[in-house]
Amino acid sequence: MIKIIFTAPVNGARQCVSKAVIKPILLKKNKAWQCEKIIENSAFHENISESDLRSFLERLFDESRYKQINIITIDHVIAYRMSKKLKLSMTKSANSAVLKSSLSHDKEKDYLLKEGMPVLPLVDLGIFTDDFHIIKAKYYKFKQINSFLKNIISGMGQEIYDTLRIVEFGCGKSYLTFILYHYFKYIKNINVTITGYDKDRYVVDLCNNVARKYQYENLKFMEGDVSQITRQENADMIVTLHACDTATDYALHYAIKNRIKYIFCVPCCQQEINAQIKRTNEYSLLLRYGLYKERFSALLTDCIRCEVLNDNGYYVDAVEFIGEENTPKNVMIRARFTGHKKNHSDEIKKLSLQFGIEHTLLKLMNV
Ligand SMILES: C[S@@+](CC[C@H](N)C(=O)[O-])C[C@H]1O[C@@H](n2cnc3c(N)ncnc32)[C@H](O)[C@@H]1O
């Protein structure tokens, strides 16, 4: 709900509220509502707690008996009108403001979730200010999570879902997790369930508290090291965003083992191979400079991950999910289970031998 607007009172007498606009706000970090009442061209404001909203609206309506009520949600404008003959009609149309921005070619179209949208958990998590503006220091993160979401949507194609189960590993403060939940549940009306795992107890408790506060019933956070997680989630999708080092390998292994249909992983700090890689073969030139060695190691780590996915029945592509100026760790591995297995194991083994590496995902998959 973005707004409710009451206009055209039947009792259009002086002193009556000629127009009232009710919007969600945060009061001391609690969800509440604010009503702006227009009385004889002056605006008056009143805050209403979430629990009092219903009785407040009934009282407001009883006092002036409005002939027009518009309810504006992210997707729709629902208009109730009372004709002169006291006939009630209702129309429902797409919210053109949202539609316009999704069709236009201006910069804003890249943001599925825009500044100003009342996504209350993002205030608690420190991405939005109390009036839903992006906090400057979090601008890059906001862009990242939006682009991540955009890639999920394009990766899922046209398929329609009534329910969707998502698991995220290394969710941290879970900006992405809350946005995914908000998008699928409240924008797409999909019955989404998300479990976010992190080994850090502090962030798990923090995120569970925020989810409870907004009654996000199907969003849960669990403490756990991804390498130890055996719990079956029957998930449709695995996501990771900058889960550290080999955490991505364990997440991919979990996805392969459970034949999870969609994988969206943005790896980070590929330390494992960088620490092992040896300059003993004819390509040692590639590893002479620290910076190139680090980049080459990251490339090797992720190329092997893609081939392992391929060999286990996934269609895979690697895309820059956001520009490098946002984050240098900007490559997303996108995979969809098709069941068509390839066989690159000989090439992978040869490569591993040549560079003297033991890749965690290869060990987990017994390659
Ligand atoms: C760089 S943060 C990214 C957090 C979040 N995904 C984001 O993009 O804002 C990495 C997170 O992964 C978690 N993590 C790292 N290794 C992990 C592991 N083996 N199992 C579970 N969580 C892990 C860390 O505790 C941390 O919260």
The ligand as an ORCA input file, in Angstrom:
! r2SCAN-3c Opt
* xyz 0 1
  C      30.978    -10.213      2.185
  S      29.642    -10.747      3.160
  C      28.321    -10.643      2.023
  C      26.997    -10.539      2.681
  C      25.789    -10.355      1.759
  N      25.584    -11.497      0.927
  C      25.924     -9.101      0.945
  O      26.263     -9.172     -0.235
  O      25.707     -8.010      1.492
  C      29.944    -12.468      3.282
  C      29.038    -13.164      4.280
  O      29.229    -14.575      4.125
  C      29.281    -15.169      5.388
  N      30.056    -16.404      5.228
  C      31.335    -16.540      4.836
  N      31.723    -17.831      4.801
  C      30.621    -18.539      5.180
  C      30.384    -19.915      5.360
  N      31.336    -20.806      5.134
  N      29.150    -20.308      5.759
  C      28.178    -19.387      6.005
  N      28.356    -18.066      5.862
  C      29.556    -17.634      5.454
  C      29.947    -14.146      6.281
  O      29.638    -14.342      7.653
  C      29.362    -12.855      5.720
  O      28.191    -12.483      6.408
*
